Amino acid sequence: MDLATINEQSLLAFKPTKSLKELGTERKYPVCKIKKVPTKYGDGLVAELEDCQVFLPKRLLVQLEDHLDDFKDKRYGLISLGEKTIETEKKTILLEFVNNI
Protein backbone atom coordinates (compact mmCIF):
# COMPACT_ATOMS: atom_id res chain seq x y z
CA MET A 1 0.00 0.00 0.00
CA ASP A 2 1.35 3.45 -0.99
CA LEU A 3 0.59 5.76 1.93
CA ALA A 4 2.06 8.81 0.19
CA THR A 5 -0.49 8.57 -2.63
CA ILE A 6 -3.36 7.96 -0.21
CA ASN A 7 -2.34 10.91 1.97
CA GLU A 8 -1.96 13.19 -1.03
CA GLN A 9 -5.60 12.53 -1.94
CA SER A 10 -6.90 12.64 1.61
CA LEU A 11 -5.25 15.99 2.40
CA LEU A 12 -6.73 17.57 -0.74
CA ALA A 13 -3.76 19.75 -1.55
CA PHE A 14 -5.40 22.66 -3.40
CA LYS A 15 -3.56 25.55 -4.92
CA PRO A 16 -4.43 28.85 -3.26
CA THR A 17 -6.90 31.09 -5.06
CA LYS A 18 -5.63 34.56 -5.86
CA SER A 19 -7.30 37.61 -7.30
CA LEU A 20 -6.21 38.69 -10.76
CA LYS A 21 -5.14 41.94 -9.10
CA GLU A 22 -2.58 39.98 -7.08
CA LEU A 23 -0.77 38.74 -10.18
CA GLY A 24 2.25 40.73 -11.20
CA THR A 25 1.80 42.73 -14.38
CA GLU A 26 3.81 41.96 -17.50
CA ARG A 27 4.80 38.53 -16.11
CA LYS A 28 3.88 35.39 -18.04
CA TYR A 29 2.17 32.73 -15.92
CA PRO A 30 2.05 29.27 -17.55
CA VAL A 31 -1.52 27.96 -17.63
CA CYS A 32 -1.76 24.33 -16.48
CA LYS A 33 -5.48 24.13 -17.33
CA ILE A 34 -8.70 26.11 -17.43
CA LYS A 35 -11.90 24.60 -16.09
CA LYS A 36 -15.53 25.64 -16.02
CA VAL A 37 -16.93 25.74 -12.49
CA PRO A 38 -20.37 26.44 -11.06
CA THR A 39 -20.60 29.48 -8.79
CA LYS A 40 -23.49 31.14 -7.00
CA TYR A 41 -23.52 33.70 -9.83
CA GLY A 42 -23.60 31.13 -12.64
CA ASP A 43 -20.80 29.34 -14.46
CA GLY A 44 -17.29 30.72 -14.24
CA LEU A 45 -13.79 29.89 -15.41
CA VAL A 46 -10.81 29.09 -13.21
CA ALA A 47 -7.30 29.14 -14.61
CA GLU A 48 -4.90 26.86 -12.79
CA LEU A 49 -1.44 28.38 -12.87
CA GLU A 50 1.76 26.79 -11.57
CA ASP A 51 1.47 28.12 -8.02
CA CYS A 52 -2.14 29.30 -7.68
CA GLN A 53 -5.52 29.49 -9.36
CA VAL A 54 -7.45 32.55 -10.47
CA PHE A 55 -11.02 33.20 -11.52
CA LEU A 56 -11.14 34.64 -15.02
CA PRO A 57 -13.54 37.44 -15.97
CA LYS A 58 -17.03 36.31 -17.02
CA ARG A 59 -16.57 38.11 -20.34
CA LEU A 60 -14.22 35.29 -21.43
CA LEU A 61 -16.65 32.42 -20.80
CA VAL A 62 -18.28 32.44 -24.24
CA GLN A 63 -14.98 32.69 -26.11
CA LEU A 64 -13.11 30.03 -24.09
CA GLU A 65 -15.90 27.57 -23.32
CA ASP A 66 -15.31 25.46 -26.44
CA HIS A 67 -11.51 25.59 -26.13
CA LEU A 68 -10.88 24.46 -22.55
CA ASP A 69 -9.09 21.29 -23.71
CA ASP A 70 -6.55 23.45 -25.57
CA PHE A 71 -5.33 24.90 -22.26
CA LYS A 72 -3.39 21.88 -21.05
CA ASP A 73 0.26 21.06 -20.63
CA LYS A 74 1.29 24.70 -20.20
CA ARG A 75 0.95 25.41 -23.94
CA TYR A 76 -0.29 28.90 -23.18
CA GLY A 77 0.63 31.61 -20.76
CA LEU A 78 -1.47 34.29 -19.06
CA ILE A 79 -0.23 37.87 -18.76
CA SER A 80 -1.98 40.43 -16.58
CA LEU A 81 -1.78 43.85 -18.22
CA GLY A 82 -3.08 45.65 -15.16
CA GLU A 83 -6.27 47.41 -14.23
CA LYS A 84 -8.24 49.72 -16.51
CA THR A 85 -11.13 52.02 -15.63
CA ILE A 86 -14.12 51.63 -17.92
CA GLU A 87 -17.49 53.34 -18.00
CA THR A 88 -18.13 55.35 -14.86
CA GLU A 89 -15.46 54.42 -12.32
CA LYS A 90 -15.82 50.66 -13.00
CA LYS A 91 -12.47 48.86 -13.06
CA THR A 92 -11.49 45.68 -14.86
CA ILE A 93 -8.34 43.63 -15.29
CA LEU A 94 -6.92 43.32 -18.79
CA LEU A 95 -5.49 39.91 -19.74
CA GLU A 96 -3.59 38.45 -22.63
CA PHE A 97 -3.04 34.81 -23.52
CA VAL A 98 0.22 33.95 -25.31
CA ASN A 99 1.86 30.82 -26.72
CA ASN A 100 4.40 29.16 -24.46
CA ILE A 101 5.91 27.22 -27.36
N, C-alpha and C positions, 0 to 999 in steps of 0.2 A: 504494500500500500504506500502511495506517495503522499505523505502528509503535507509537503510544500504545496502541491497542486490543490489539495483539498482546502488548506488554509487560505490560499490565494482567493479561491472562490467564496469561502465563508466570510472573509473579511471585507469583501466587496470594495476593493481598492478603486475608488473613482477618482478621476482627475478633478481638481477644483474648478468651479465655474467662475469665470471672470467676466467683467463688463467689457465691451468693446473699447470703452474709454480707457481701460487699464492697460491695453496693449500699446506698446511703443509705436510711435509713428515712423513711417519709412523703413520699418523692419519687416523682412519676409518671414512669416510663420508657416512652416510646412503643414499642410492639411492632411491628417491621417484618414479622416472620413467626415462626411456630412450626413446627418440623419434627420428624418422628419419625426417630430415628437408632439404628442398632444399636450396642450397647456389649457389653463382655465379660460384663455382668450381665443382658443381655436388652435389649429396646427401651427407649429413653428419649426424652425431649422436650428440645429445645433452643430457647430463645426468643432470637431475634436482636433486639437492641435497637439504638438508633442508634449507640452507640459500642463495644458489646461483645456477647458472647453468654453466656447462662447456662443451665446444665442445670436443668430444673424437677424438683420432687420426683416420684418414681414414682407417688405417690398420685393425681396428676392425669392420668395416662396414659389411664385408662378414660373419664374425663369429657371430655377434650379430643380424643381420637383421631378422632372423627367430625366435629370442627369446626375442623380445622387450616386449611382454606381461608378461614375467617372472619377469621383473624388475619393479614390483609394490609393494606397501605396505611396502617398506623398508626391503624387504627380503634379499637384498644384500647390501654390503658396498663397497666403492671404496677407495683404498689406493694408494696414490702417493708414488712411491719408489724413486723419484728424477730423475734428468737428467742424460743421458748417451750419450757420444760421440760415434757415429758410422761412418763408412766409413771415408771420409776425412773431418774432422772438423764439420760434420753435427751432430746436437744434437737432441735427442728425449726424451720424458718423458716416464718412465716406470710406468705401472699401474698394479694393482692386484685387482680382484674382490673376495670378501669373503662372506660367509654366515653370516647373522645377527642373525640367529636363534640359 
